[in-house]
Amino acid sequence: MATDRRRHTIVLVQFDEAKDARTYLDFAGVPEALDGVCQLYEQSLKAANPGLRSTTYDVTDLFSFMDGLGDLCCLVLNLATGAYVPHNREWLKARVFEHLKNQVQQ
């Protein structure tokens, strides 16, 4: 995952089925992009529960959020070719899981 830090990553998100709900998030590396996906969920929790001082969730909740998005994928820069490699929602979910697991073990 050391090389992931240097691989520019673009997360493409569509919050619902409306085409105008599309946006992208730009990150310096894969780990930052994975944190960004988690932050999207945390922001949605805060918006839905503005009176709560803190919220907790588990990976099942996060995955439900990710599955509920109209679309979610990312483009990761391949350093060797200079081209972006697309990855789907399932790839993101697997990487988020590993990323969070590594954070807990540290």
SULCOR-V416016 format. One record per run of one state. SS is the DSSP state (a for helix, b for strand, c for the rest). FROM is the first residue (numbers start at 1). TO is the last residue. If there is no record, write none. Layout:
BEGIN
SS | FROM | TO
SS | FROM | TO
END
This chain:
BEGIN
c | 1 | 2
a | 3 | 6
c | 7 | 8
b | 9 | 14
c | 15 | 18
a | 19 | 21
b | 22 | 27
c | 28 | 29
a | 30 | 48
c | 49 | 58
a | 59 | 68
c | 69 | 70
b | 71 | 77
c | 78 | 83
b | 84 | 87
c | 88 | 88
a | 89 | 105
c | 106 | 106
END
